[in-house]
Amino acid sequence: MTTETPAKQREFTGKHMLALCVGCFGIIIAVNIYMAVSAVRTFPGLEVKNSYVASQEFDIRRAAQEALGWSVYASAVGDRVKLEITDRNGVPVEAASLTATLGRATHVKDDQTPAFVFDGDAYVAPAKLAPGNWNIRMVARAEDGTEFSQRVILHVQK
């Protein structure tokens, strides 16, 4: 006759519960810290240096920009970006100057500064575009010196 010893069961003690709680909350806190650091690194969040001063001039700049009556439309074909600026009558506008930054809304690592050239109908520039949503943050200056700034959304499909 053989005698078997019964298997010893392990007890779940307070130390085990403490280790479980510390481990779970530790993972949650570590992930939150990682996400917060990633968010701050990829999006600086700074639009203007002094928001109070910018707010005092906002209505004046907006009225001057609206008086121009310009409309802007952006499109992408292949490796080229097209920026169409038209007046109230739908006539293409050639601005005295145009600068633009093309990039993603969520981070700045893909930002580009396309060299737009007016071809008689629109501004065209080569650009490296992956599929998805892009923003064109443009600043144009009219012949009379009025500044026209706008964020134009560009959706690229491939």
PESUL-V651462 format. One record per backbone hydrogen bond with DSSP energy under -0.5 kcal/mol. CO is the residue of the C=O (numbers start at 0). NH is the residue of the N-H. E is the energy in kcal/mol with one decimal. If there is no record, write none. Layout:
co->{CO/CO}
nh->{NH/NH}
e->{E/E}
//
This chain:
co->{1/10/12/13/14/15/16/17/18/19/20/21/22/23/24/25/26/27/28/29/30/31/32/33/34/35/36/37/38/41/44/49/50/51/52/53/54/56/57/58/59/60/61/62/63/64/64/64/65/70/72/74/76/78/79/80/81/81/82/82/83/83/84/85/86/90/92/96/98/100/100/101/102/107/111/111/113/116/121/122/123/124/126/131/133/134/134/135/135/136/137/138/139/140/140/141/145/146/147/149/149/151/153/153/154/155}
nh->{3/12/16/17/18/19/20/21/22/23/24/25/26/27/28/29/30/31/32/33/34/35/36/37/38/39/40/41/42/107/46/53/54/55/56/57/58/60/61/62/63/64/65/66/67/67/68/69/68/85/83/81/79/126/76/124/74/83/84/122/72/85/92/70/89/86/94/140/138/102/136/111/134/110/101/113/115/123/118/82/116/80/128/155/153/102/136/137/151/100/149/98/147/95/96/144/141/148/139/137/151/135/133/155/156/131}
e->{-0.6/-0.9/-1.9/-2.4/-2.4/-2.3/-2.5/-2.8/-2.3/-2.4/-2.7/-2.1/-1.9/-2.0/-2.7/-2.3/-2.3/-2.2/-2.4/-2.3/-2.6/-2.3/-2.4/-2.3/-2.2/-2.1/-2.2/-1.9/-1.4/-0.7/-0.7/-2.0/-2.1/-1.5/-1.1/-0.7/-0.5/-2.3/-2.8/-2.3/-2.0/-2.3/-2.8/-1.8/-0.8/-0.8/-0.7/-0.6/-0.6/-2.5/-3.3/-3.2/-1.5/-2.5/-2.2/-2.0/-2.3/-0.5/-0.6/-2.8/-2.2/-0.5/-3.0/-2.6/-2.0/-2.2/-0.7/-2.4/-2.9/-0.5/-2.8/-2.8/-3.6/-1.5/-3.0/-0.5/-1.3/-2.4/-2.7/-3.2/-2.1/-3.2/-0.8/-3.0/-2.9/-2.5/-0.6/-1.0/-3.0/-1.6/-2.0/-2.4/-3.5/-2.3/-1.2/-2.0/-2.9/-0.5/-3.4/-2.5/-0.6/-2.9/-3.0/-0.6/-0.5/-2.8}
//
